[in-house]
């Protein structure tokens, strides 16, 4: 029987730099709705779960996650690793795909590549090992067995906050598989522009993403193609809008 792949999205309203960002509108729908739709479009994914907190302000996240077709798990606001691990366990995951609520251009093709690398035997696979992707397209996948080990061994505050830091800090303890741009796409990243920011951390990021979602047509699944998004952003000079924004998060925020 094929291993069950569960995509778990960490999302909450309490972001410090742009509070409530997962509920901001893009092309008439919430950021969170785009996240869930794009993950559900990945052929390798059997279920999408939004892992949010038990805080009252995250009731709206739970409500709209369900409307978008995701299951919901609620857990501690501060222990993100514990919340994500419990969500994956409750969903009976064999392979866990980790995504964040502030990446509304997460690519189904990258999700498939990471999940298949774990199905093929890797403990951890992601485009975070050898960074060749624009910021905002982070995807990581891990076997549930290795994720159990990581949850049990992670006792530092930054490890509980950033979920997958233990994999990155202990490379010899796991079978890790990097997923690079040309492993997924047969077209070159325009001008090798790895400095392009497609993440959602600050208001200027939101202005860029709003312009992209307003200027690029989605496909027949309602998915805005990553290639078209990058090409449009470069052609229209939108990447200058958020070039100054720093990447303070380690491996994704909520």
Long-range contacts (C-beta under 8 A, 24 or more apart in sequence): 2-119, 3-94, 3-95, 3-119, 4-46, 4-47, 4-91, 4-92, 4-93, 4-94, 4-95, 5-44, 5-45, 5-46, 5-47, 5-93, 5-94, 5-95, 5-96, 5-97, 5-115, 5-119, 5-141, 6-45, 6-46, 6-47, 6-48, 6-49, 6-88, 6-91, 6-92, 6-93, 6-95, 6-96, 6-97, 7-39, 7-42, 7-45, 7-47, 7-48, 7-49, 7-96, 7-97, 7-98, 7-99, 7-111, 8-48, 8-49, 8-50, 8-51, 8-73, 8-84, 8-87, 8-88, 8-91, 8-93, 8-96, 8-97, 8-98, 8-99, 9-35, 9-36, 9-39, 9-48, 9-49, 9-50, 9-51, 9-65, 9-70, 9-99, 9-100, 9-101, 10-51, 10-52, 10-80, 10-83, 10-84, 10-98, 10-99, 10-100, 10-101, 10-163, 10-252, 10-254, 11-35, 11-50, 11-51, 11-52, 11-61, 11-65, 11-100, 11-101, 11-254, 12-52, 12-53, 12-55, 12-57, 12-58, 12-61, 12-77, 12-101, 12-254, 13-55, 13-57, 13-58, 13-60, 13-61, 14-53, 14-55, 14-57, 14-58, 14-77, 14-254, 15-102, 15-201, 15-253, 15-254, 17-201, 17-202, 17-248, 18-200, 18-201, 18-202, 18-203, 18-205, 18-206, 21-101, 21-102, 21-200, 21-201, 21-206, 22-61, 22-101, 22-102, 22-254, 23-60, 23-61, 23-64, 24-200, 24-206, 26-104, 26-209, 26-210, 26-213, 27-213, 27-214, 27-218, 27-224, 30-64, 30-68, 31-101, 31-102, 31-104, 31-200, 32-61, 32-64, 32-65, 32-68, 32-101, 33-64, 33-67, 33-68, 34-104, 34-105, 34-224, 35-99, 35-101, 35-103, 35-104, 35-106, 36-65, 36-68, 36-69, 36-70, 37-68, 37-69, 37-221, 37-222, 37-223, 38-104, 38-105, 38-106, 38-107, 38-108, 38-223, 39-97, 39-99, 39-106, 39-108, 39-111, 40-69, 40-70, 41-108, 41-221, 41-223, 42-97, 42-108, 42-109, 42-111, 42-112, 42-115, 43-108, 43-112, 44-97, 44-111, 44-112, 44-115, 44-116, 44-119, 45-97, 45-111, 45-115, 47-71, 47-91, 49-73, 49-87, 49-88, 49-90, 49-91, 50-101, 51-75, 51-83, 51-84, 51-86, 51-87, 53-77, 53-83, 61-101, 78-160, 78-161, 79-160, 80-160, 80-161, 80-162, 80-163, 80-254, 81-150, 81-151, 81-154, 81-159, 81-160, 81-161, 81-162, 81-163, 82-151, 82-160, 84-163, 85-147, 85-148, 85-151, 88-144, 88-147, 89-144, 93-144, 94-143, 94-144, 95-119, 95-141, 95-142, 95-143, 95-144, 96-141, 96-142, 96-143, 96-144, 96-147, 97-139, 97-140, 97-141, 98-139, 98-140, 98-141, 98-142, 98-163, 98-164, 98-252, 99-138, 99-139, 99-252, 100-138, 100-252, 100-253, 100-254, 101-254, 102-136, 102-199, 102-200, 102-201, 102-252, 102-253, 102-254, 103-136, 103-137, 103-138, 103-198, 103-199, 103-200, 103-252, 104-200, 104-209, 104-213, 105-136, 105-137, 105-198, 105-209, 105-212, 105-224, 105-226, 105-229, 106-137, 106-138, 106-139, 107-137, 107-139, 107-184, 107-226, 108-223, 109-184, 109-185, 109-226, 110-137, 110-139, 110-179, 110-184, 111-139, 111-141, 113-179, 113-183, 113-184, 114-139, 114-140, 114-141, 114-179, 115-141, 117-141, 117-177, 117-179, 118-142, 118-143, 118-177, 120-177, 121-175, 122-175, 122-176, 122-177, 123-167, 123-174, 123-175, 123-176, 124-164, 124-167, 124-174, 124-175, 124-176, 124-177, 125-176, 125-177, 125-178, 125-179, 126-164, 126-178, 126-179, 127-178, 127-179, 127-180, 127-181, 128-164, 128-168, 128-251, 129-168, 129-176, 129-177, 129-178, 129-179, 130-178, 130-180, 131-194, 132-180, 132-181, 132-182, 132-189, 132-194, 133-181, 133-189, 133-194, 134-189, 134-193, 134-194, 134-195, 134-196, 134-197, 134-198, 134-230, 135-195, 135-196, 135-197, 135-198, 135-199, 135-247, 136-197, 136-198, 136-199, 136-200, 137-198, 137-226, 138-251, 138-252, 139-179, 140-164, 140-167, 140-251, 142-167, 146-174, 158-250, 161-250, 162-249, 162-250, 162-251, 162-252, 163-251, 163-252, 164-251, 165-250, 165-251, 168-251, 185-227, 187-227, 189-230, 190-230, 190-231, 190-234, 191-234, 193-230, 193-234, 193-239, 195-239, 195-243, 196-230, 196-233, 196-234, 196-239, 197-239, 197-242, 197-243, 197-245, 197-247, 198-229, 198-230, 198-233, 199-247, 201-245, 201-247, 201-248, 201-249, 201-253, 202-242, 202-245, 204-241, 204-242, 204-244, 204-245, 205-242, 205-245, 207-241, 207-242, 208-233, 208-238, 208-239, 208-241, 208-242, 211-236, 211-238, 212-238
